[in-house]
Amino acid sequence: MTATIAPSLALDNEQLARDYDRVSATRQFQSGKRLVKDLAIRQGERVIDIGCGTGLLAEHIADLVGPSGSVLGVDPLPLRIELASAKAKSRTNLAFEVGDAYKLDRLPAGSFDVMVLNAVFHWLPEKAGPLKSFARILRPGGRIGISTGFRGYLTRMHKVMADAMAEPPFNRYPRPRESITYRVDDREMRDLLESTGFRPLLIEVRPSEHVHSSPEAALRFSEASSFGNIFSHLPAGLKPLAREAVVNKLHAISTPQGIVQEGRRLVAVGERV
């Protein structure tokens, strides 16, 4: 049962949502723009951005598709959709709604040309079901683009955080599973795409690097991008102590530039068959 435990969507709050809107501009948004370039999105296309967060990438895509195209951003976190919707007020080709990647039945078959999942796929515990749903709402020949965490690679920063949680008193409350995300490798990605109605066009593991200005900033990014799930396994009274312990350990790997987070991203582009 633990292998199918999804991250909680109930831990997000206004501060986390606003933090994410700010900090994602220097990381998720940048990787998302590269994914959009890989997808070669054109004017007039209908695009859906699954897990759109606060809408930065969807707004960029709306510029690319122009007034003859359209962009729909979907995210399960209402506070982030609220921030995203403010970006769409003056735009006729951009809209946002609260929605779940597992519940897209309301969308007509073949209603989109392109689907984007940027920094989202690793949050889905079960992936074949959503991918089949994604194939249904894409027209034949439509494209899907996925940029996600790569299974089998743990950044130094995340190792430090895991070490902190392995010490007392936090070790008395282990996570239900080692990671809060559900990552795949390149071979698994290919198999998933081919078995759910897609022809892989690109599957590539790319190095990534991000520098957090301080240990505190690194932790804020982790909490905001996980919508509050980093310490969700701990009792409420231990969470402030956990934050302090993680920050203290992050200071040990801090450089004059800050906390350097070197990672690996798995990028895939597929065509709906």
TORFINU-818756 format. One line per 5 residues: number of its first residue (from 1); their letters; for each residue x, y, z of N, C-alpha, C. Coordinates in Angstrom, 1 decimal, decimal comma, padded with zeros to 4 digits. Each point is the difference from the previous one (the first is absolute). Example, Ala and Ser with C-alpha at 12.3 -4.5 7.8 and 13.67 -1.06 7.14 Angstrom:
2
1> AS> 013,2 -005,7 007,8 -000,9 001,2 000,0 000,9 001,2 000,0; -000,4 001,1 -000,7 000,9 001,1 000,0 -000,8 001,1 000,8 .
END
This chain:
273
1> MTATI> 000,8 -001,2 000,0 -000,8 001,2 000,0 000,9 001,3 000,0; 001,1 -000,1 000,7 000,8 001,3 000,1 000,5 000,4 -001,4; 000,1 -000,9 -000,9 000,6 000,4 -001,3 -001,0 000,9 -000,8; -001,2 000,1 000,4 -001,0 000,8 -000,7 -000,5 001,2 000,8; 000,7 000,3 001,1 -000,3 001,2 000,8 000,3 001,2 -000,7 .
6> APSLA> -001,0 000,8 -000,3 000,3 001,3 -000,7 000,4 001,1 001,0; 000,7 001,0 -000,5 000,3 001,1 000,9 -001,3 000,7 000,3; 000,0 000,6 001,2 -001,2 000,7 000,4 -000,2 001,3 -000,7; -001,2 000,3 -000,4 -000,3 001,3 -000,7 -000,6 001,0 001,0; -000,1 -000,5 001,3 -000,7 000,9 001,0 001,0 000,8 000,8 .
11> LDNEQ> 001,3 -000,1 -000,3 001,0 000,7 000,8 000,4 001,4 -000,6; -000,5 000,3 -001,1 000,4 001,2 -000,7 -000,6 001,2 000,8; 000,7 001,1 000,0 -000,6 001,2 000,6 000,4 001,2 -000,8; -000,5 001,2 000,4 000,2 001,2 -000,9 001,5 000,3 000,0; 000,7 -000,1 001,1 001,4 000,3 -000,1 000,8 -001,0 -000,9 .
16> LARDY> -000,3 -001,3 000,1 000,7 -000,9 -000,9 -000,3 000,3 -001,5; -001,3 000,3 -000,2 -000,4 000,3 -001,4 000,8 001,2 -000,5; 000,1 001,1 000,8 000,7 001,2 -000,4 001,5 -000,3 -000,1; 000,5 -000,8 000,9 001,4 -000,3 -000,1 000,3 -000,8 -001,3; -000,9 -000,9 -000,4 000,2 -000,7 -001,2 -000,1 000,9 -001,3 .
21> DRVSA> -000,9 000,9 000,0 -000,1 000,9 -001,1 001,3 000,8 -000,2; 000,7 000,3 001,1 001,2 000,7 000,0 001,2 -000,8 -000,4; 000,2 -001,1 000,7 001,2 -000,8 -000,1 -000,1 -000,9 -001,3; -001,1 -000,4 -000,5 -000,1 -000,8 -001,2 000,4 000,7 -001,2; 000,0 001,4 000,0 000,4 000,7 -001,1 001,5 -000,2 -000,4 .
26> TRQFQ> 000,8 -000,4 000,9 001,4 -000,2 -000,3 000,4 -001,5 -000,2; -001,0 -000,8 000,1 000,3 -001,5 -000,2 -001,0 -000,7 -000,8; -001,2 -000,3 000,5 -001,0 -000,7 -000,8 -000,4 000,8 -001,3; -000,1 001,3 000,1 -000,4 000,7 -001,1 001,1 -000,1 -001,1; 001,2 000,1 000,4 001,1 -000,1 -001,0 000,1 -001,4 -000,7 .
31> SGKRL> -000,2 -001,1 000,8 000,0 -001,3 -000,6 -001,3 -000,2 -000,9; -001,1 000,7 000,5 -001,2 -000,1 -000,8 000,1 000,7 -001,4; 000,7 001,1 000,0 000,2 000,7 -001,3 000,8 -000,8 -000,9; 001,0 -000,8 000,5 000,8 -000,9 -000,9 -000,9 -001,1 -000,5; -000,9 -000,5 000,9 -000,9 -001,1 -000,5 -001,0 000,5 -001,0 .
36> VKDLA> -000,5 001,2 000,1 -000,8 000,6 -001,0 000,7 000,2 -001,3; 001,3 000,3 000,0 000,8 000,1 -001,2 000,1 -001,4 -000,6; 000,2 -001,0 000,8 000,1 -001,4 -000,5 -001,3 -000,4 -000,7; -001,2 000,5 000,5 -001,3 -000,3 -000,6 -000,3 000,8 -001,2; 000,8 001,1 -000,3 -000,2 000,8 -001,2 -001,5 000,5 -000,1 .
41> IRQGE> -000,4 000,6 001,1 -001,4 000,5 000,0 -000,2 001,1 -000,9; -001,1 000,0 -000,8 -000,2 001,0 -001,1 -001,2 000,8 000,3; -000,1 001,1 -000,8 -001,1 000,9 000,1 -001,3 -000,8 -000,4; -001,1 000,3 000,7 -001,3 -000,6 -000,3 -000,2 -001,4 000,7; 001,0 -000,5 000,7 -000,2 -001,3 000,6 -000,8 000,1 001,3 .
46> RVIDI> -000,7 -001,1 000,3 -000,7 -000,1 001,3 000,9 -000,8 001,0; 000,4 000,6 001,1 000,9 -000,6 000,9 -000,6 -000,2 001,4; 000,3 -001,1 000,6 -000,4 -000,2 001,4 001,2 -000,2 000,9; 000,1 000,7 001,0 001,2 -000,1 001,0 -000,5 -000,6 001,2; 000,4 -001,3 000,2 -000,5 -000,8 001,2 001,0 000,3 001,1 .
51> GCGTG> -000,6 000,3 001,2 000,9 000,4 001,1 000,6 001,3 -000,2; -000,8 001,0 -000,4 000,5 001,3 -000,4 000,5 000,8 001,1; -000,2 -000,3 001,2 000,4 000,8 001,2 -000,6 001,4 -000,1; 000,9 001,0 000,1 -000,5 001,4 000,0 -000,1 000,6 -001,4; 000,2 -000,8 -001,0 -000,2 000,5 -001,3 001,1 000,7 -000,8 .
56> LLAEH> 001,2 000,0 000,5 001,1 000,7 -000,7 000,2 -000,6 -001,4; 000,1 -001,4 -000,1 000,2 -000,6 -001,3 -001,2 000,1 -000,9; -001,1 -000,1 000,5 -001,2 000,1 -000,8 -000,1 001,4 -000,6; 000,3 001,0 000,7 000,0 001,4 -000,5 001,0 000,1 -001,1; 001,2 -000,6 000,1 001,0 000,0 -001,1 -000,5 -000,7 -001,2 .
61> IADLV> -000,7 -001,1 000,2 -000,5 -000,8 -001,2 -001,1 000,8 -000,7; -000,8 000,7 000,8 -001,1 000,9 -000,6 000,6 001,0 -000,9; 001,2 000,5 000,3 000,7 000,9 -000,9 000,3 -000,7 -001,3; 000,4 -001,3 000,0 000,5 -000,7 -001,1 -001,2 -000,4 -000,9; -001,1 -000,4 000,5 -001,2 -000,4 -000,8 -000,7 001,2 -000,6 .
66> GPSGS> 000,1 001,1 000,7 -000,6 001,2 -000,5 -001,5 000,0 000,1; -000,7 001,1 -000,5 -001,4 000,1 000,2 -000,9 -001,0 -000,7; 000,6 -000,7 -001,0 -000,7 -001,1 -000,7 000,1 -001,3 000,7; 000,9 -000,1 001,0 000,1 -001,2 000,8 -000,6 000,1 001,4; 000,2 -001,0 000,8 -000,6 000,0 001,4 000,9 -000,8 000,9 .
71> VLGVD> 000,0 000,4 001,2 000,7 -000,8 001,1 -000,9 -000,2 001,2; -000,1 -001,2 000,4 -000,7 -000,3 001,3 001,0 -000,5 001,0; 000,1 000,6 001,1 000,8 -000,5 001,1 -000,9 -000,7 001,1; 000,5 -001,2 000,4 -000,8 -000,8 000,9 001,0 -000,3 001,2; -000,5 000,1 001,2 000,8 -000,3 001,2 -001,0 -000,4 001,1 .
76> PLPLR> 000,4 -000,9 000,9 -000,9 -000,4 001,1 000,0 000,9 001,2; 000,9 001,0 000,0 000,2 000,9 001,2 -000,7 001,3 -000,2; -001,1 000,2 000,6 -000,8 001,2 -000,2 000,7 001,3 000,2; 000,9 000,1 001,0 000,7 001,2 000,3 000,9 000,4 -001,2; 000,6 -001,0 -000,6 000,9 000,3 -001,1 -000,8 000,4 -001,3 .
81> IELAS> -001,2 -000,7 -000,2 -000,8 000,4 -001,1 -000,5 001,5 000,2; -000,3 000,4 001,3 -000,4 001,3 000,2 001,1 001,0 -000,4; 001,2 -000,3 000,3 001,1 000,9 -000,5 000,2 000,0 -001,5; -000,2 -001,2 -000,6 000,1 -000,2 -001,4 -001,1 000,8 -000,7; -001,2 -000,1 000,5 -001,2 000,7 -000,7 000,2 001,5 -000,1 .
86> AKAKS> 000,8 000,6 001,0 000,2 001,4 -000,1 000,8 000,4 -001,2; 000,8 -001,0 -000,5 000,9 000,2 -001,2 -000,9 000,0 -001,3; -001,2 -000,6 000,1 -000,8 -000,2 -001,2 -001,1 001,0 -000,2; -000,1 001,0 001,0 -001,2 000,9 000,0 -000,1 000,8 -001,3; 001,1 000,4 -000,6 000,0 000,8 -001,2 000,3 -000,8 -001,3 .
91> RTNLA> -000,1 -001,3 000,1 000,4 -000,8 -001,1 -001,2 -000,9 -000,4; -000,3 000,0 -001,3 -001,1 -000,8 -000,5 000,4 -001,4 -000,3; 001,3 -000,2 -000,2 000,5 -001,4 -000,4 000,6 -000,8 001,2; -000,3 000,5 001,2 000,6 -000,7 001,2 -001,0 -000,2 001,1; -000,1 -001,2 000,5 -001,0 -000,3 001,0 000,6 -001,0 001,0 .
96> FEVGD> -000,5 000,0 001,2 000,5 -000,9 001,0 -001,2 -000,6 000,8; 000,2 -001,2 000,4 -001,0 -000,7 000,9 000,6 -001,0 000,9; -000,7 -000,2 001,1 000,4 -001,0 001,0 -000,4 -001,4 -000,6; 001,0 -000,9 -000,1 -000,3 -001,3 -000,5 001,0 -001,0 000,3; -000,3 -001,3 -000,1 000,8 -001,1 000,4 000,4 -000,8 -001,3 .
101> AYKLD> 001,3 -000,3 -000,1 000,5 -000,8 -001,1 -000,6 -001,3 -000,2; -000,6 -000,5 001,1 -000,7 -001,3 -000,1 -001,5 000,1 -000,3; -000,5 001,3 -000,2 -001,4 000,2 -000,2 -000,2 001,0 -001,1; 000,3 -000,4 -001,2 -000,2 000,9 -001,2 -001,1 -000,4 -000,9; -000,9 -000,8 000,5 -001,1 -000,5 -000,8 -000,9 001,1 -000,6 .
106> RLPAG> 000,0 001,2 000,7 -000,9 001,1 -000,5 000,5 000,6 -001,3; 001,3 -000,2 -000,3 000,6 000,6 -001,2 -000,3 -000,9 -001,2; -000,4 000,6 -001,1 -000,4 -000,8 -001,2 001,3 -000,7 -000,6; -000,3 -001,1 -000,7 001,1 -000,8 -000,7 000,5 000,9 -001,1; 001,3 000,0 -000,2 000,7 000,7 -001,1 -000,1 001,5 000,1 .
111> SFDVM> -000,2 000,5 001,2 -000,2 001,5 000,1 001,3 000,8 000,1; 001,1 -000,7 000,1 001,3 000,8 000,1 001,0 -000,5 -001,0; 000,9 000,9 -000,4 001,1 -000,3 -001,0 001,2 -000,4 000,8; 000,2 000,6 001,2 001,3 -000,1 000,8 -000,4 -000,1 001,4; 000,7 -000,9 000,7 -000,1 -000,1 001,5 001,4 000,2 000,6 .
116> VLNAV> 000,1 000,8 001,1 001,2 000,2 000,7 -000,1 -000,4 001,4; 001,0 -000,8 000,5 000,1 -000,4 001,4 001,5 000,4 000,4; 000,1 001,1 000,7 001,3 000,5 000,4 000,1 -000,1 001,5; 001,0 -000,8 000,5 000,2 -000,2 001,5 -001,3 -000,5 000,6; -000,7 -001,0 -000,6 -001,2 -000,5 000,4 -000,1 -001,5 000,1 .
121> FHWLP> 000,6 -000,6 -001,0 -000,1 -001,5 -000,2 000,4 -000,8 001,2; 001,0 000,5 000,7 000,6 -000,8 001,1 -001,0 000,1 001,2; -001,0 000,8 000,0 -001,0 000,1 001,1 -001,1 -001,0 -000,2; -000,1 -000,7 -001,2 -001,1 -000,9 -000,2 000,4 -001,4 000,4; -000,6 -000,6 001,0 000,4 -001,3 000,4 -000,3 -001,1 -001,1 .
126> EKAGP> -001,1 000,1 -000,6 -000,4 -000,9 -001,1 000,0 000,8 -001,3; 000,7 -000,5 -001,0 000,2 000,8 -001,2 -000,7 -000,5 -001,2; -000,2 -001,2 -000,2 -000,6 -000,6 -001,2 -001,4 000,6 -000,2; -000,8 000,0 001,1 -001,4 000,5 -000,1 000,0 001,4 -000,5; 000,7 001,0 000,6 000,0 001,3 -000,5 000,5 000,2 -001,4 .
131> LKSFA> 001,0 -000,8 -000,4 000,6 000,1 -001,3 -001,1 -000,4 -001,1; -000,8 -001,1 000,4 -001,1 -000,4 -001,0 -001,0 001,1 -000,1; -000,3 000,7 001,1 -000,9 001,1 000,0 000,5 001,2 -000,8; 001,4 000,2 000,2 000,6 001,1 -000,8 -000,1 -000,3 -001,5; 000,2 -001,3 -000,4 -000,1 -000,4 -001,4 -001,4 000,3 -000,5 .
136> RILRP> -001,0 -000,3 000,8 -001,4 000,2 -000,4 -000,3 001,5 -000,4; 000,5 000,9 000,8 -000,3 001,4 -000,2 000,9 000,7 -001,0; 001,0 -000,7 -000,5 000,9 000,5 -001,0 -000,5 -000,5 -001,4; 000,0 000,9 -001,0 -000,3 -000,5 -001,3 001,0 -001,0 -000,5; -000,3 -000,9 -000,9 001,1 -000,8 -000,7 001,0 000,9 -000,6 .
141> GGRIG> 001,3 -000,3 000,3 001,1 000,8 -000,5 000,3 001,1 001,0; -000,8 000,2 001,1 000,3 001,0 001,0 001,3 -000,4 000,8; 000,6 000,9 000,7 001,2 -000,2 000,7 -000,2 000,1 001,5; 000,8 -000,8 000,7 000,1 000,1 001,5 001,4 000,3 000,3; 000,3 000,9 000,9 001,3 000,3 000,5 000,1 -000,2 001,5 .
146> ISTGF> 001,0 -000,7 000,5 000,1 -000,3 001,4 001,5 000,4 000,4; 000,1 000,8 001,1 001,3 000,3 000,6 -000,2 -000,4 001,5; 000,8 -000,9 000,5 -000,2 -000,5 001,3 001,3 -000,5 000,6; -000,1 -000,3 001,3 001,2 -000,5 000,7 000,4 -001,4 -000,5; 001,3 -000,3 000,1 000,5 -001,3 -000,6 000,2 -000,9 001,2 .
151> RGYLT> -000,5 -001,2 -000,1 000,1 -001,0 001,0 001,4 -000,5 000,1; 000,6 -000,2 001,2 001,3 -000,5 000,1 001,0 001,0 000,3; -000,4 001,3 000,0 001,0 001,0 000,3 -000,5 000,9 001,2; 000,8 000,1 001,0 -000,3 000,8 001,2 001,0 001,1 000,1; -000,5 001,2 000,0 000,9 001,2 000,2 000,7 000,0 001,3 .
156> RMHKV> 001,1 000,7 000,1 000,7 000,1 001,3 -000,9 000,7 001,0; -000,8 001,0 -000,4 -000,9 000,7 000,9 -001,0 -001,0 000,6; -000,6 -000,8 -000,9 -001,0 -001,0 000,5 000,6 -001,0 000,9; 001,3 -000,4 -000,2 000,7 -000,9 000,9 000,1 000,6 001,3; 000,4 001,2 000,1 000,2 000,7 001,3 -001,4 000,1 000,7 .
161> MADAM> -001,0 000,3 -000,7 -001,3 000,0 000,7 -000,4 -001,4 000,5; 000,3 -001,0 -000,8 -000,4 -001,4 000,5 000,9 -000,3 001,2; 001,2 000,4 000,0 000,9 -000,3 001,2 -000,6 000,7 001,2; -000,5 001,2 -000,1 -000,6 000,7 001,1 -001,2 -000,8 000,6; -000,8 -000,5 -000,9 -001,2 -000,7 000,4 000,3 -001,4 000,5 .
166> AEPPF> 001,2 -000,5 -000,2 000,4 -001,3 000,6 000,5 000,1 001,4; 000,1 001,2 000,5 000,5 000,2 001,4 -001,2 000,2 001,0; 000,3 -000,4 001,3 -001,0 000,3 001,0 -000,3 001,5 000,1; -001,3 000,3 000,3 -001,1 -000,9 000,3 -000,8 -000,3 -001,3; 000,4 000,5 -001,2 -000,7 -000,1 -001,2 -000,1 -001,4 -000,5 .
171> NRYPR> 001,0 -000,8 000,3 000,1 -001,4 -000,5 -001,1 -000,9 000,6; -000,7 000,5 001,1 -001,1 -000,8 000,6 -001,2 000,1 -000,9; 000,0 000,9 -001,0 -001,2 000,2 -000,9 000,5 -000,1 -001,4; 000,3 -001,2 -000,5 000,5 -000,2 -001,3 -001,2 000,3 -001,1; 000,4 000,4 -001,1 -001,0 000,1 -001,1 -000,6 -001,3 -000,4 .
176> PRESI> -001,2 000,0 -000,4 -000,6 -001,3 -000,5 000,8 -000,6 -001,1; 000,7 000,8 -000,8 000,9 -000,5 -001,0 001,2 001,0 -000,1; 001,1 -000,5 -000,6 001,2 000,8 000,1 -000,1 001,4 -000,6; -000,7 000,1 -001,1 -000,1 001,2 -000,7 -001,4 000,5 -000,1; -000,2 001,3 000,0 -001,4 000,5 -000,2 -000,4 000,1 -001,4 .
181> TYRVD> 000,9 -000,2 -001,0 -000,3 000,0 -001,4 000,1 -001,4 -000,6; -000,6 -000,1 -001,2 000,0 -001,3 -000,7 000,7 000,2 -001,4; 001,3 -000,1 000,0 000,7 000,2 -001,2 000,2 -001,2 -000,8; 000,3 000,2 -001,3 000,3 -001,1 -000,9 001,3 000,3 -000,7; 000,6 -001,1 -000,6 001,2 000,3 -000,8 -000,4 000,0 -001,5 .
186> DREMR> 001,0 000,1 -000,8 -000,3 000,2 -001,4 -000,6 -001,2 -000,7; 000,4 -001,2 000,5 -000,6 -001,2 -000,6 -001,5 -000,1 000,4; -000,3 000,2 001,3 -001,3 000,0 000,5 -000,9 001,0 -000,7; 000,5 001,2 -000,3 -000,7 001,0 -000,7 -000,4 -000,4 -001,4; 001,0 -000,6 -000,7 -000,3 -000,5 -001,4 -001,1 -001,1 000,1 .
191> DLLES> 000,1 -000,9 000,9 -001,1 -001,1 000,1 -001,3 000,6 000,3; -000,1 001,0 000,9 -001,2 000,6 000,4 -000,7 000,7 -001,2; 000,8 000,8 -000,8 -000,5 000,7 -001,1 -000,5 -001,0 -001,1; 000,8 -001,0 -000,3 -000,4 -001,0 -001,0 -001,2 -000,8 000,3; -000,3 -000,2 001,3 -001,1 -000,8 000,4 -001,3 000,8 000,3 .
196> TGFRP> 000,1 001,3 -000,2 -001,2 000,8 000,3 -000,4 000,8 -001,2; 000,5 -000,2 -001,2 -000,5 000,6 -001,2 000,9 001,1 -000,5; 001,3 000,0 000,3 000,9 001,0 -000,5 001,2 -000,7 -000,7; 000,5 000,8 -000,9 001,3 -000,4 -000,7 001,1 000,9 000,5; 001,0 -000,5 000,7 001,1 000,8 000,6 000,7 000,7 -001,2 .
201> LLIEV> 000,2 001,3 000,2 000,8 000,8 -001,0 001,3 000,4 000,6; 000,0 000,2 001,3 001,2 000,4 000,7 -000,1 -000,5 001,5; 001,1 -000,6 000,4 000,2 -000,4 001,4 001,4 000,3 000,4; 000,2 000,9 000,9 001,4 000,4 000,3 000,1 000,4 001,5; 001,2 -000,4 000,5 000,3 000,4 001,4 001,0 001,2 -000,1 .
206> RPSEH> -000,4 001,1 000,6 000,8 001,2 -000,1 000,5 000,4 001,4; 001,2 000,5 000,1 000,5 000,5 001,2 -000,7 001,4 000,3; -000,2 000,2 001,3 -000,6 001,3 000,4 000,8 000,5 001,2; 000,0 001,3 000,1 000,6 000,6 001,2 -000,7 001,3 000,4; -000,2 000,1 001,3 -000,7 001,2 000,6 000,8 000,4 001,2 .
211> VHSSP> 000,1 001,3 000,2 000,7 000,5 001,2 -001,0 000,7 000,9; -000,2 -000,5 001,2 -000,8 000,7 001,0 000,9 001,0 000,8; -000,5 001,2 000,2 000,8 001,0 000,6 000,4 -000,3 001,4; -000,7 -000,9 000,7 000,3 -000,3 001,4 -000,6 -001,3 000,4; 000,4 -000,7 001,1 -000,7 -001,2 000,4 -001,5 000,2 000,3 .
216> EAALR> -000,3 001,2 000,5 -001,4 000,3 000,3 -000,8 000,1 -001,4; 000,6 000,6 -001,0 -000,6 000,1 -001,3 -000,2 -001,4 -000,6; 001,0 -000,9 000,2 -000,1 -001,3 -000,6 -001,2 -000,8 000,7; -000,1 000,2 001,3 -001,1 -000,7 000,7 -001,3 000,6 -000,5; -000,1 001,3 -000,1 -001,3 000,6 -000,4 -000,4 -000,5 -001,4 .
221> FSEAS> 001,0 -000,2 -000,9 -000,3 -000,5 -001,3 -000,6 -001,4 000,1; 000,7 -000,9 000,8 -000,5 -001,3 000,1 -001,4 -000,1 000,6; -000,3 000,8 001,0 -001,3 000,0 000,6 -001,1 000,5 -001,0; 000,4 001,1 -000,7 -001,0 000,5 -001,0 -000,2 -000,9 -001,2; 001,0 -000,6 -000,5 -000,1 -000,8 -001,2 -000,7 -001,4 000,4 .
226> SFGNI> 000,1 -000,4 001,2 -000,7 -001,2 000,4 -001,4 000,3 000,7; -000,4 001,2 -000,1 -001,3 000,5 000,5 -000,2 -000,5 001,5; 001,1 000,1 000,8 000,0 -000,2 001,4 000,2 -001,5 000,4; 000,5 -000,8 -000,9 000,1 -001,4 000,3 001,3 -000,5 000,6; 001,0 000,9 000,0 001,4 -000,4 000,4 000,0 -000,6 001,4 .
231> FSHLP> -000,8 000,6 000,9 000,0 -000,4 001,4 -001,4 -000,6 000,4; -000,7 -000,4 -001,0 -001,4 -000,4 000,3 -000,1 -001,3 000,9; 001,1 -000,7 000,0 -000,1 -001,3 000,8 000,3 000,3 001,5; 000,4 001,2 000,4 000,3 000,3 001,4 -001,1 000,6 000,7; -000,1 -000,2 001,3 -001,0 000,7 000,9 000,2 001,5 -000,1 .
236> AGLKP> -001,0 000,8 000,1 000,1 001,4 -000,2 001,0 000,6 000,9; 000,1 -000,5 001,3 001,0 000,6 000,9 001,4 -000,2 -000,4; 000,3 -001,0 -000,8 001,4 -000,2 -000,4 000,4 000,7 -001,3; -001,0 000,5 -000,7 000,4 000,7 -001,3 000,9 001,2 000,1; -000,2 000,9 001,0 001,0 001,1 000,1 001,4 -000,5 000,3 .
241> LAREA> 000,1 -001,1 000,8 001,3 -000,5 000,4 000,6 -000,7 -001,3; -000,8 -000,6 -000,8 000,5 -000,6 -001,2 000,5 001,0 -001,0; -000,7 001,1 -000,1 000,5 001,1 -000,9 001,3 000,5 000,5; 000,1 000,2 001,3 001,3 000,5 000,6 001,1 -001,0 -000,3; -000,2 -001,3 000,2 001,0 -001,0 -000,2 000,4 -000,1 -001,4 .
246> VVNKL> -000,9 000,1 -001,0 000,4 000,0 -001,4 000,8 001,2 -000,4; -000,4 001,2 000,5 000,7 001,2 -000,3 001,5 -000,1 000,5; 000,1 -000,5 001,2 001,3 -000,1 000,6 000,9 -000,9 -000,8; -000,5 -001,1 -000,5 000,8 -000,9 -000,8 000,3 000,5 -001,4; -001,0 000,8 -000,5 000,3 000,6 -001,3 001,1 001,1 000,1 .
251> HAIST> 000,2 000,6 001,1 001,1 001,0 000,2 001,3 -000,7 -000,3; 000,1 -001,3 000,3 001,3 -000,7 -000,2 000,3 -000,2 -001,4; -000,9 000,1 -001,0 000,3 -000,2 -001,4 -000,2 001,3 -000,7; -000,2 001,1 000,7 -000,2 001,3 -000,6 001,4 000,5 -000,6; -000,1 000,7 -001,1 001,2 000,6 -000,7 -000,2 001,5 000,1 .
256> PQGIV> 001,0 000,7 -000,4 -000,1 001,5 000,0 -001,2 000,4 -000,9; -000,3 -000,8 -001,0 -001,2 000,4 -000,9 -001,3 -000,4 000,6; 000,0 -001,0 000,9 -001,2 -000,5 000,6 000,0 -001,6 000,0; -001,2 -000,5 000,0 -000,2 -001,5 -000,1 -000,1 -000,4 -001,5; 001,0 -000,7 -000,5 000,0 -000,5 -001,4 -000,8 -001,3 -000,1 .
261> QEGRR> -001,1 000,0 -000,7 -000,7 -001,2 -000,2 000,1 -000,6 -001,4; 000,8 -001,0 -000,1 000,3 -000,6 -001,3 -000,9 -001,3 -000,1; -000,8 000,0 -001,1 -000,9 -001,1 -000,2 000,0 -000,6 -001,4; -001,0 -000,8 -000,2 -000,3 -000,6 -001,3 -001,5 000,1 -000,3; -000,3 000,4 -001,2 -001,4 000,1 -000,4 -000,2 -001,0 -001,2 .
266> LVAVG> -001,1 -000,6 000,0 -000,4 -000,9 -001,0 -001,0 000,7 -000,9; 000,3 000,2 -001,3 -000,9 000,7 -000,9 -000,5 -001,0 -001,1; -001,3 000,1 -000,2 -000,6 -000,9 -001,0 -001,0 000,8 -000,8; 000,1 -000,3 -001,3 -001,1 000,5 -000,9 -000,5 -001,2 -000,8; -001,4 000,0 000,0 -000,6 -001,1 -000,7 -001,1 000,5 -001,0 .
271> ERV> -000,3 -000,8 -001,0 -001,1 000,3 -000,9 -001,1 -001,0 000,2; -001,2 000,6 000,0 -001,2 -000,8 000,2 -000,3 -000,8 -001,3; 000,0 -001,3 000,1 -000,2 -000,9 -001,2 -001,5 -000,1 -000,3 .
END
